[in-house]
Amino acid sequence: MVEPRPDNDQAGTAPGQLRWIEEFINTRRADRDDIASPEQLVAWLQERNLVTAPANATPQHRDRAEQIREGLRALIAGNNAEPVDSPRPDGLNPTAGTIFARLAPALPMTLDVTARPPQLIPATGDPIDAALTRLLIAVAEAVATSTWQRLKACREPSCRWAYYDHSRNRRRTWCSMDLCGNRAKARNHHRRSSAPEPALPRS
């Protein structure tokens, strides 16, 4: 599961609507899930104006949202280097990408040519599905503006927290160097110090 973050961690730092994606992925923590119920899902979407009218979500909506969240986590993991070795279980569901690939076509969008400029909009009347589709549209827009590659999942397997890489060279690999980066360094140091010394050659 995703580790809890420090209290002073910002909710999200990605630009524009890509922040929706960052914050949506980070609704899952080790100690809680912010969209664990249909009611929580609606509240989260309404807080970000993804749903602007009274709406009810079903358990199916909530399950679909979770699958999208974990699929997005799998996508942004591909924007980072390979995870480091860890004795802890990986917070990345190995089937999430496949499930997401099957699910995404069920959330249709269309090009509104009456807008100036033309823009992608959800092609469903269901307010919850429309909100989830807007998340996918945010991904497409981030790809178009070259900001998508900067949204990453932490290389620490037990973390997998989403963060936006603001570094100039785009090489930041940890959500937090103080937490996950130092954790990996400590493991490497322990591994090196506990390794048996090579036997000396006989004279």
C-alpha positions in Angstrom: 0.0 0.0 0.0 1.0 3.6 -0.4 2.8 5.0 2.6 1.3 8.0 4.5 2.9 11.3 3.5 4.3 14.1 5.8 1.7 16.5 7.0 3.4 19.4 5.2 3.2 17.6 1.8 1.4 19.7 -0.8 -1.8 18.1 -2.0 -0.5 18.2 -5.6 1.9 20.3 -7.6 1.2 19.2 -11.2 0.1 22.0 -13.5 -3.5 22.5 -14.6 -5.8 19.6 -14.8 -2.9 17.2 -14.5 -3.2 17.9 -10.8 -6.5 16.0 -10.9 -4.5 12.9 -11.9 -1.8 13.4 -9.3 -4.3 13.8 -6.5 -6.6 11.1 -7.8 -3.8 8.5 -7.7 -2.9 9.7 -4.3 -6.3 9.0 -2.8 -4.9 5.6 -1.8 -2.6 5.6 1.2 -1.5 2.9 3.6 -3.8 4.2 6.3 -6.9 5.1 4.3 -8.6 5.3 0.9 -10.3 8.6 0.1 -12.7 7.1 -2.4 -13.4 3.9 -0.4 -17.2 4.4 -0.8 -19.5 5.8 -3.5 -20.2 8.8 -1.2 -16.6 9.5 -0.8 -16.0 9.3 -4.6 -18.8 11.8 -5.2 -17.4 14.2 -2.6 -13.9 14.0 -4.1 -15.2 14.7 -7.6 -17.4 17.6 -6.4 -14.5 19.2 -4.5 -12.7 19.5 -7.8 -15.8 20.6 -9.8 -15.6 17.4 -11.8 -19.2 16.9 -10.7 -21.1 20.2 -10.4 -24.7 19.0 -9.7 -26.1 16.6 -7.1 -25.2 13.1 -8.1 -25.2 9.6 -6.7 -22.5 7.0 -7.3 -23.1 3.3 -7.3 -20.7 0.6 -6.0 -20.0 -0.1 -9.7 -18.9 3.5 -10.2 -16.6 3.2 -7.2 -15.1 0.0 -8.4 -14.5 1.6 -11.9 -12.9 4.6 -10.3 -10.5 2.4 -8.4 -9.6 0.5 -11.5 -8.9 3.8 -13.3 -6.8 5.0 -10.4 -4.6 2.0 -10.3 -4.4 2.0 -14.1 -3.2 5.6 -14.0 -0.6 4.6 -11.4 0.7 1.9 -13.7 0.9 4.4 -16.5 2.9 7.0 -14.6 5.2 4.3 -13.3 6.3 4.0 -16.9 7.5 7.6 -16.7 10.1 6.7 -14.1 13.1 4.4 -13.9 12.6 0.8 -12.8 11.7 0.3 -9.1 14.5 -0.4 -6.6 14.8 -3.7 -4.9 12.8 -3.9 -1.7 11.7 -6.6 0.7 8.3 -4.9 0.9 5.5 -5.8 -1.5 5.0 -3.6 -4.6 2.2 -1.2 -4.4 1.7 -1.5 -8.1 -1.0 -4.0 -9.2 0.6 -6.0 -12.1 -2.7 -6.4 -13.8 -3.8 -2.8 -13.5 -2.6 -1.7 -16.9 -4.4 -4.5 -18.7 -7.7 -3.8 -16.8 -7.4 -0.1 -17.6 -6.8 -0.8 -21.3 -10.1 -2.7 -21.3 -12.0 -0.1 -19.3 -10.9 3.1 -21.0 -13.0 2.5 -24.2 -16.1 2.3 -22.0 -15.6 6.0 -21.1 -16.2 7.7 -24.5 -15.3 11.2 -25.4 -16.0 13.4 -28.4 -14.6 16.6 -29.9 -16.8 19.6 -29.3 -16.2 21.6 -32.5 -18.4 24.4 -31.3 -16.0 25.3 -28.6 -13.2 27.9 -29.2 -10.8 26.2 -29.4 -12.3 22.8 -30.1 -12.0 20.5 -27.0 -12.6 17.0 -26.0 -15.6 16.5 -23.8 -17.3 13.4 -22.2 -19.8 11.6 -24.5 -22.0 10.2 -21.7 -24.9 11.6 -19.7 -23.9 9.8 -16.5 -22.4 12.5 -14.3 -20.0 10.1 -12.5 -18.8 8.4 -15.7 -18.5 11.9 -17.3 -16.2 13.0 -14.4 -14.1 9.9 -14.8 -13.9 10.6 -18.6 -12.7 14.1 -17.8 -9.7 12.5 -16.0 -8.8 10.6 -19.1 -9.2 13.8 -21.1 -6.7 15.5 -18.7 -4.2 12.7 -19.5 -4.6 13.3 -23.3 -4.2 17.1 -22.8 -1.1 16.6 -20.7 0.4 14.4 -23.4 -0.3 17.1 -25.9 1.4 19.8 -23.8 4.4 17.6 -22.9 3.8 17.7 -19.2 2.6 14.0 -18.9 6.2 12.6 -18.8 6.9 14.6 -15.6 4.1 12.9 -13.6 5.8 9.8 -12.1 5.2 7.1 -9.5 7.9 6.8 -6.8 10.5 4.1 -7.5 10.1 2.8 -3.9 7.9 -0.3 -4.4 6.1 0.1 -1.1 5.3 3.7 -1.9 4.3 4.3 -5.5 3.1 7.8 -4.6 2.4 10.1 -7.6 4.4 13.3 -7.9 5.2 15.9 -10.5 8.9 16.1 -11.4 9.8 19.8 -11.5 13.5 19.2 -11.9 15.2 20.8 -14.9 16.6 17.5 -16.2 13.5 15.5 -15.4 15.5 12.9 -13.5 13.9 13.1 -10.0 13.0 9.5 -9.1 11.7 9.7 -5.5 8.5 11.3 -4.2 10.6 12.3 -1.2 14.4 12.0 -1.0 14.1 12.3 2.8 11.8 9.3 3.0 11.9 6.9 0.1 15.3 8.0 -1.2 17.0 7.5 2.2 15.1 4.3 2.7 16.6 2.8 -0.5 20.1 4.2 0.4 19.9 2.5 3.9 18.9 -0.8 2.3 21.8 -0.6 -0.2 24.2 0.3 2.6 23.0 -2.7 4.8 23.3 -5.0 1.8 26.9 -3.9 1.1 27.9 -4.1 4.7 26.4 -7.5 5.4 27.8 -9.1 2.2 30.6 -11.6 3.0 34.0 -10.5 2.1 35.6 -12.4 -0.8 38.1 -15.0 0.2 41.7 -14.1 -0.2 43.6 -16.2 -2.8 45.9 -18.9 -1.4 49.6 -18.2 -1.8 
